[in-house]
Amino acid sequence: MSESNVAKEPGPQGDESPVVSSPEEKKKREYKEFGHDEEKPTHANVDMSLIELKAEDLYDKEKVDLETIVIEDVFKLLQCDENGLGDEEANRRIELFGPNKLEQEEQNAFLQFLGFMWNPLSWVMEGAALVAIVLSNGNNQPPDWEDFIGIVLLLFINSAIGFYEERNAGNAVKALMDSLAPKAKVKRNGTWLEIESAGLVPGDMISFKIGDIVPADCRLTEAINVSIDQAALTGESLPQSKKLGDQCFSGSTCKQGEAEGVVISTGANTFFGRAASLVGQDDDTTGHLQKILAQIGSFCLVSIGIFVLAEIFVLYAGFHYSYRRGLNNILVLLIGGIPIAMPTVLSVTLAVGAQQLAKHKAIVTRITAIEELAGVTILCSDKTGTLTTNKLTIDRATIRTYGPFSADDVMLLAAYASRTENQDAIDSAVVQALGDASRARAGIKLLDFKPFNPVDKRTEITYREESSGKLKRVTKGMTGIIIELCSRNKTDKLENKLEADVEEFATRGLRALAVAYEELDGQDPEGEGNGFELIGLLAIFDPPREDTKQTIDDALALGVKVKMVTGDQLAIAKETGRRLGLGDHMYPAKVLKDGPAPGSKHLSLDEMILDADGFAGVFPEHKYEIVKRLQGLGHLCAMTGDGANDAPALSRANVGIAVEGATDAARGAADIVLTEPGLSTIVHAIRGSRVIFQRMRNYSIYACAVTIRIVVCFAILAFAYKFDFPPFMVLIIALLNDGTIMTLSVDRVLPSMTPDSWDLAEIFAYAVAYGIYLTASTVALVSIILKTSFFYDKFGVTFLDSTNPAYPSSSNDPQLHMIVYLQVAIISQALIFVTRSHGFFFMERPSFALLGAFCIAQLVSSIIAAYADFGFTQIQPISGGWIGIVWVWNIVWFAPLDWIKFAMKATVIKKLRQRHELAQAEQVSAGVPITRTQSRVASIHESLYSNRVSFIRRAARKVGFGSKITMKPEELQRFSSIQAQRTGATLARNPSRTAAA
């Protein structure tokens, strides 16, 4: 490397007119530590003697602001000193302020179990049980204990399975949260100890160093070169420097230095805690899946109700049935028609799916979010740490050189001027850019090193070059600072070129880092050099993750549009979007307030939001607004986030996703918690959720079809032949069906390549077609048996109790009941193989679990038909000949089911889809918001399908249990990087107080 100056080559934008107004200010802006403006120390607004040591006083901004008052007043108000608290006083304060953690409401296990019996489908079965035990006392007959026990057993089995699976999923999440419990170093009784951070109280003295997480909101009493990463609060990449008296937020990370501080707020009173309280104040709402369950349940209930009323009129008024005989017929419709297992099957399917998603490092905290994830059409992704690595990197392709040094020379000299241990983010990026970190000290002897500090804003190394023995000095740092040191080659031409380069970096969202070099004449490392010479400019950026571009392409292939929503600057967002192929059609967050500019191509703000590739400089309220408007446009929206500032939007989104390393506040608000970095995990989760959705859709068609099949079939048989099927045998059919259908939760299905949605008109259309066809199969069999001797003539099968063995003794012959039982049991279960496939049933292999369960259930049904002779119900065993006839009959009738499916697709389903698409197009053209996908909308009817007993929680709140800290929406501005400058005034106008008990 020559030390002589050479002519400078023109920079990439050197021919442009330089911006001459305040050039240094511009350069500083591009490489400033993105900190808040300093706030001058304040004093309490009222006499401090009037402020008591309790949350209502300490956190009332109208009285005092613990975040800005002078540190001496902090100690006075918190009644503590630098020696820390005693154990007894710490325990007392735990009682006053509560533990330093976000309290999670423990769900009562018994109420959770009862929740599975708290929906209209279960109510009908519970009503049927009461009918069997209370209303059946008629015609000198005892109560129907057998049916009562069977119904209750069916209810308990379904509830137990659902409870077990959901409890397992909940315990997995609890174990995850427990494993993340942080530790804190605290001074108690004058001695430093390590305790769980949950044990911290206001007034504690804490200590943290590089790599530690700040365990509670605190004011620094000692700070040695401290740099804090508050990306969880601001979304920006660079950490902030902190000095004596500054506040550090709970959950931020110490990136450099060591510090001691006094805790000023813990738990729900911290900023993380307030955000979590804001988003979690009321969760008595109904999810998307509960709405669907409500509509499917209504379809089944209406179908049953119509035929129950028909039976009441026909059987009692028309046929003059006795009270008990008519009641038994009605019980058959109630027991057989209600898809009692539906909440449990769907719950088990979701719970098993949640365990499968956990293998892809996605922990599901709200189980019904899986169903909503399958229908997500837009994914709003945070940039830092999700799309990017959250790790600063030097962009070697953009290194600018000034003078005789090559880009590699500049990189090596910059690495010399970097620490090789206890590095800050920039030093780490520079050293790693070498490839081999050992080169940062190879061939030189370190004589003196000045680390980065907030005042000088640069690093400096003085070293002896071993090959020549010369002393040399290199400095790197903020552009405006470095150029002022460069006495050897600082000319107007150089400054113009440097400014142009810095401006170019700025337009691309790259931060500039200048490097300068000088030689020392003597051997004194503290001596003056021959003057610094500017040798290069490095570009620092947060690079995209390696898998992000492919993952975004995969998401687009799945019909999911990805939008970047970041707190970083617009230029940085656009550069990241270009590198990812995401697009650079991005807007600053202010457009959400101002709307599209006059004359722009967008007619409305909604149109602009839908068209945008992303938004930059967003605050919490902006993220919330973006999600809300996308939902209003008919989209199911997923939102990723990692910090307390993301919590409101995560809660509002149909699916909130807390990325790897997220704060407690974000995890508490999210529906899915990722334990592996990157966007690829989310795309795996979307694919997995669509598999789960297909399983649920297949079951829903099956359940509705069986409802139609049972109620229509047995009503027609009762009307046509006065056929009285035993209610207990319907219970047997339901029990075997439920056992088999549970295995759908692990069935092999292919995920859809487009977002899934519940088109209930399609489901009901298929159900009616299948149900009527299966009804015809049973009615035809009974008609042939009652009206002809076909089976006797061809196969020699007989009826034992009949005077004429070719015919049954009556329409209620016990063996005829058994024949009908076997026929209904076999073909009803076989229907699942048709509903689960898109083509011919044999083209899509089911899981071994489903196939095995079906075979076992049919074996049991055949054994019951051959040997069961229950004294309390009207059935008798049938011969092997009849069993064979029923099997062949069902196989013959089963074959055309696929053709019915294809015919429905070509006619009814095609018209339904065309009508649906036309209606959507009309709504969009008319500007009417599509309301298909509102996620958390509560209605009395739909909320009944939520497997939660929420009225207990509401009652607890009424009497003051579990009260939470509340925070006004305006106070959320505290979490945004730019608006944090005016926090004191904002919080003073909007005081946050502890909710009164």
Secondary structure as the mmCIF struct_conf table of DSSP 4:
data_model
#
loop_
_struct_conf.conf_type_id
_struct_conf.id
_struct_conf.beg_label_comp_id
_struct_conf.beg_label_asym_id
_struct_conf.beg_label_seq_id
_struct_conf.end_label_comp_id
_struct_conf.end_label_asym_id
_struct_conf.end_label_seq_id
BEND BEND1 SER A 4 SER A 4
HELX_LH_PP_P HELX_LH_PP_P1 ALA A 7 GLY A 11
TURN_TY1_P TURN_TY1_P1 PRO A 12 ASP A 15
BEND BEND2 GLU A 16 GLU A 16
HELX_LH_PP_P HELX_LH_PP_P2 SER A 17 PRO A 18
BEND BEND3 SER A 21 SER A 22
HELX_RH_AL_P HELX_RH_AL_P1 PRO A 23 GLU A 30
TURN_TY1_P TURN_TY1_P2 TYR A 31 TYR A 31
HELX_LH_PP_P HELX_LH_PP_P3 GLY A 35 GLU A 38
STRN STRN1 THR A 42 THR A 42
BEND BEND4 ASN A 45 VAL A 46
HELX_RH_3T_P HELX_RH_3T_P1 MET A 48 LEU A 50
BEND BEND5 LEU A 53 LYS A 54
HELX_RH_AL_P HELX_RH_AL_P2 ALA A 55 LEU A 58
TURN_TY1_P TURN_TY1_P3 TYR A 59 TYR A 59
TURN_TY1_P TURN_TY1_P4 LYS A 61 LYS A 63
TURN_TY1_P TURN_TY1_P5 LEU A 66 THR A 68
STRN STRN2 ILE A 69 ILE A 69
HELX_RH_AL_P HELX_RH_AL_P3 ILE A 71 LEU A 78
TURN_TY1_P TURN_TY1_P6 GLN A 79 GLN A 79
TURN_TY1_P TURN_TY1_P7 GLU A 82 ASN A 83
STRN STRN3 LEU A 85 LEU A 85
HELX_RH_AL_P HELX_RH_AL_P4 ASP A 87 PHE A 97
BEND BEND6 ASN A 100 LYS A 101
HELX_LH_PP_P HELX_LH_PP_P4 GLU A 105 ASN A 108
HELX_RH_AL_P HELX_RH_AL_P5 ALA A 109 GLY A 115
TURN_TY1_P TURN_TY1_P8 PHE A 116 MET A 117
BEND BEND7 ASN A 119 ASN A 119
HELX_RH_AL_P HELX_RH_AL_P6 PRO A 120 LEU A 130
HELX_RH_PI_P HELX_RH_PI_P1 VAL A 131 LEU A 135
TURN_TY1_P TURN_TY1_P9 SER A 136 SER A 136
TURN_TY1_P TURN_TY1_P10 ASN A 139 ASN A 140
HELX_RH_AL_P HELX_RH_AL_P7 TRP A 145 SER A 179
TURN_TY1_P TURN_TY1_P11 LEU A 180 LEU A 180
STRN STRN4 LYS A 183 ARG A 188
TURN_TY1_P TURN_TY1_P12 ASN A 189 GLY A 190
STRN STRN5 THR A 191 GLU A 196
HELX_RH_3T_P HELX_RH_3T_P2 SER A 197 GLY A 199
TURN_TY1_P TURN_TY1_P13 PRO A 202 GLY A 203
STRN STRN6 MET A 205 LYS A 209
TURN_TY1_P TURN_TY1_P14 ILE A 210 GLY A 211
HELX_LH_PP_P HELX_LH_PP_P5 ASP A 212 ASP A 212
STRN STRN7 ILE A 213 ILE A 213
HELX_LH_PP_P HELX_LH_PP_P6 VAL A 214 VAL A 214
BEND BEND8 ALA A 216 ALA A 216
STRN STRN8 ASP A 217 ASP A 229
HELX_RH_AL_P HELX_RH_AL_P8 ALA A 231 THR A 234
BEND BEND9 SER A 237 LEU A 238
STRN STRN9 GLN A 240 LYS A 242
TURN_TY1_P TURN_TY1_P15 LEU A 244 GLY A 245
STRN STRN10 GLN A 247 CYS A 248
TURN_TY1_P TURN_TY1_P16 SER A 250 GLY A 251
STRN STRN11 THR A 253 SER A 265
HELX_RH_3T_P HELX_RH_3T_P3 GLY A 267 ASN A 269
BEND BEND10 THR A 270 THR A 270
HELX_RH_AL_P HELX_RH_AL_P9 PHE A 271 VAL A 279
TURN_TY1_P TURN_TY1_P17 GLY A 280 GLY A 280
BEND BEND11 GLN A 281 GLN A 281
HELX_RH_AL_P HELX_RH_AL_P10 HIS A 288 GLU A 311
HELX_RH_PI_P HELX_RH_PI_P2 ILE A 312 GLY A 318
BEND BEND12 PHE A 319 PHE A 319
HELX_RH_AL_P HELX_RH_AL_P11 TYR A 323 GLY A 337
BEND BEND13 ILE A 338 ILE A 338
TURN_TY1_P TURN_TY1_P18 ILE A 340 ALA A 341
HELX_RH_AL_P HELX_RH_AL_P12 MET A 342 ALA A 358
TURN_TY1_P TURN_TY1_P19 LYS A 359 LYS A 361
STRN STRN12 ALA A 362 VAL A 364
BEND BEND14 THR A 365 ARG A 366
TURN_TY1_P TURN_TY1_P20 ILE A 367 THR A 368
HELX_RH_AL_P HELX_RH_AL_P13 ALA A 369 ALA A 374
TURN_TY1_P TURN_TY1_P21 GLY A 375 GLY A 375
STRN STRN13 ILE A 378 SER A 381
HELX_RH_PI_P HELX_RH_PI_P3 LYS A 383 LEU A 387
STRN STRN14 THR A 388 THR A 388
BEND BEND15 ASN A 390 LYS A 391
STRN STRN15 THR A 393 ILE A 394
HELX_RH_3T_P HELX_RH_3T_P4 ARG A 396 THR A 398
STRN STRN16 ARG A 400 THR A 401
BEND BEND16 GLY A 403 PRO A 404
HELX_RH_AL_P HELX_RH_AL_P14 ALA A 407 TYR A 416
TURN_TY1_P TURN_TY1_P22 ALA A 417 ALA A 417
BEND BEND17 SER A 418 SER A 418
BEND BEND18 THR A 420 ASN A 422
HELX_RH_AL_P HELX_RH_AL_P15 ALA A 425 ALA A 433
TURN_TY1_P TURN_TY1_P23 LEU A 434 LEU A 434
BEND BEND19 GLY A 435 ASP A 436
HELX_RH_3T_P HELX_RH_3T_P5 ALA A 437 ALA A 440
BEND BEND20 ARG A 441 ARG A 441
TURN_TY1_P TURN_TY1_P24 ALA A 442 GLY A 443
STRN STRN17 ILE A 444 LYS A 450
TURN_TY1_P TURN_TY1_P25 PRO A 454 ASP A 456
STRN STRN18 ARG A 458 GLU A 465
TURN_TY1_P TURN_TY1_P26 GLU A 466 SER A 468
STRN STRN19 LEU A 471 GLY A 477
HELX_RH_AL_P HELX_RH_AL_P16 THR A 479 LEU A 485
BEND BEND21 ARG A 488 ASN A 489
HELX_RH_AL_P HELX_RH_AL_P17 ASP A 492 THR A 507
TURN_TY1_P TURN_TY1_P27 ARG A 508 GLY A 509
HELX_LH_PP_P HELX_LH_PP_P7 LEU A 510 LEU A 510
STRN STRN20 ARG A 511 LEU A 520
BEND BEND22 ASP A 521 GLN A 523
TURN_TY1_P TURN_TY1_P28 PRO A 525 GLU A 526
BEND BEND23 GLY A 527 GLY A 527
STRN STRN21 GLY A 529 GLY A 529
BEND BEND24 ASN A 530 ASN A 530
STRN STRN22 GLU A 533 PHE A 541
HELX_LH_PP_P HELX_LH_PP_P8 PRO A 543 PRO A 543
STRN STRN23 PRO A 544 PRO A 544
HELX_LH_PP_P HELX_LH_PP_P9 ARG A 545 ARG A 545
TURN_TY1_P TURN_TY1_P29 GLU A 546 ASP A 547
HELX_RH_AL_P HELX_RH_AL_P18 THR A 548 ALA A 557
TURN_TY1_P TURN_TY1_P30 LEU A 558 GLY A 559
STRN STRN24 LYS A 561 VAL A 565
BEND BEND25 GLY A 567 ASP A 568
HELX_RH_AL_P HELX_RH_AL_P19 LEU A 570 LEU A 580
TURN_TY1_P TURN_TY1_P31 GLY A 581 GLY A 581
BEND BEND26 LEU A 582 LEU A 582
BEND BEND27 ASP A 584 ASP A 584
STRN STRN25 MET A 586 PRO A 588
TURN_TY1_P TURN_TY1_P32 ALA A 589 LYS A 590
HELX_RH_AL_P HELX_RH_AL_P20 VAL A 591 ASP A 594
BEND BEND28 PRO A 596 PRO A 596
HELX_LH_PP_P HELX_LH_PP_P10 ALA A 597 ALA A 597
TURN_TY1_P TURN_TY1_P33 PRO A 598 GLY A 599
BEND BEND29 SER A 600 LYS A 601
BEND BEND30 LEU A 603 SER A 604
HELX_RH_AL_P HELX_RH_AL_P21 LEU A 605 ASP A 611
BEND BEND31 ASP A 613 ASP A 613
STRN STRN26 GLY A 614 ALA A 616
BEND BEND32 GLY A 617 GLY A 617
HELX_RH_AL_P HELX_RH_AL_P22 PRO A 620 GLY A 632
TURN_TY1_P TURN_TY1_P34 LEU A 633 GLY A 634
STRN STRN27 CYS A 637 GLY A 641
BEND BEND33 GLY A 643 GLY A 643
HELX_RH_3T_P HELX_RH_3T_P6 ALA A 644 ASP A 646
HELX_RH_AL_P HELX_RH_AL_P23 ALA A 647 ARG A 652
BEND BEND34 ALA A 653 ASN A 654
STRN STRN28 VAL A 655 ALA A 658
HELX_LH_PP_P HELX_LH_PP_P11 VAL A 659 VAL A 659
TURN_TY1_P TURN_TY1_P35 GLU A 660 GLY A 661
HELX_RH_AL_P HELX_RH_AL_P24 ASP A 664 ALA A 669
BEND BEND35 ASP A 671 ASP A 671
STRN STRN29 ILE A 672 LEU A 674
BEND BEND36 THR A 675 GLU A 676
BEND BEND37 GLY A 678 LEU A 679
HELX_RH_AL_P HELX_RH_AL_P25 SER A 680 TYR A 721
HELX_RH_AL_P HELX_RH_AL_P26 PRO A 727 ILE A 741
HELX_RH_3T_P HELX_RH_3T_P7 MET A 742 VAL A 746
HELX_LH_PP_P HELX_LH_PP_P12 LEU A 750 SER A 752
BEND BEND38 MET A 753 THR A 754
HELX_RH_AL_P HELX_RH_AL_P27 LEU A 760 LYS A 787
HELX_RH_AL_P HELX_RH_AL_P28 PHE A 790 PHE A 795
TURN_TY1_P TURN_TY1_P36 LEU A 800 ASP A 801
BEND BEND39 THR A 803 ASN A 804
TURN_TY1_P TURN_TY1_P37 PRO A 805 ALA A 806
BEND BEND40 TYR A 807 TYR A 807
BEND BEND41 SER A 809 SER A 810
TURN_TY1_P TURN_TY1_P38 SER A 811 ASN A 812
HELX_RH_AL_P HELX_RH_AL_P29 PRO A 814 THR A 835
TURN_TY1_P TURN_TY1_P39 ARG A 836 ARG A 836
BEND BEND42 HIS A 838 GLY A 839
HELX_RH_3T_P HELX_RH_3T_P8 PHE A 841 MET A 843
BEND BEND43 GLU A 844 GLU A 844
HELX_LH_PP_P HELX_LH_PP_P13 ARG A 845 SER A 847
HELX_RH_AL_P HELX_RH_AL_P30 PHE A 848 TYR A 867
TURN_TY1_P TURN_TY1_P40 GLY A 871 PHE A 872
BEND BEND44 THR A 873 GLN A 874
HELX_RH_AL_P HELX_RH_AL_P31 GLY A 880 PHE A 894
TURN_TY1_P TURN_TY1_P41 ALA A 895 PRO A 896
HELX_RH_AL_P HELX_RH_AL_P32 LEU A 897 ALA A 906
TURN_TY1_P TURN_TY1_P42 THR A 907 THR A 907
HELX_RH_AL_P HELX_RH_AL_P33 VAL A 908 ALA A 926
TURN_TY1_P TURN_TY1_P43 GLY A 927 GLY A 927
HELX_LH_PP_P HELX_LH_PP_P14 VAL A 928 ILE A 930
TURN_TY1_P TURN_TY1_P44 ARG A 932 THR A 933
BEND BEND45 SER A 935 ARG A 936
HELX_RH_AL_P HELX_RH_AL_P34 ILE A 940 SER A 943
TURN_TY1_P TURN_TY1_P45 LEU A 944 TYR A 945
BEND BEND46 SER A 946 ARG A 948
TURN_TY1_P TURN_TY1_P46 SER A 950 SER A 950
HELX_RH_AL_P HELX_RH_AL_P35 PHE A 951 LYS A 958
TURN_TY1_P TURN_TY1_P47 VAL A 959 GLY A 962
STRN STRN30 ILE A 965 ILE A 965
HELX_RH_3T_P HELX_RH_3T_P9 PRO A 969 PHE A 975
BEND BEND47 SER A 976 SER A 976
TURN_TY1_P TURN_TY1_P48 SER A 977 ILE A 978
HELX_RH_3T_P HELX_RH_3T_P10 GLN A 979 ARG A 982
HELX_RH_AL_P HELX_RH_AL_P36 THR A 983 ARG A 989
BEND BEND48 ASN A 990 ASN A 990
STRN STRN31 THR A 994 THR A 994
HELX_LH_PP_P HELX_LH_PP_P15 ALA A 995 ALA A 996
#
